[in-house]
């Protein structure tokens, strides 16, 4: 089954323990998903889509990366909440320090996952290049012409 916006939202809400959108609206979660998807797209070198997000008809994200998207969206949602508290009429003066630390920790986990994804993408590209070179009938270099007379000039 393809990963969709509905499934992604549900997974993010599970991680945030906000099943009824009491803290994060669907719009806030969608924006966090967009941010995470942009980061993953940057690493993959192509524009990836999530079915249902911004009118996308299909998901082009590799199924192996679904959890990275969810973790990234959670990290962005926590960070956005920690950095700006204007969704309530009378917001708290400050969030608890543990909340900001948790948001930072989740973002670090997401960046670690992006580093691993980057290594996986680079390894796949190198493997593809190696296979292409092995299948090629052309030599990957020019023929070297030996001119003995040029050595003693």
Secondary structure, 3 states (H helix, E strand, C coil): CCCEHHHHHHHHHHHHCCCCCCCCCHHHHHHHHHHHHHHHHHHHCCCCCCECHHHCCCCCCCHHHHHHHHHHHHHHHHHHHHHCCCCCCCCCCCCCHHHHHHHHHHHHHHHHHHHHHHHHHHHHHHHHHHHHHHHCCCCCCCCCCCCHHHHHC
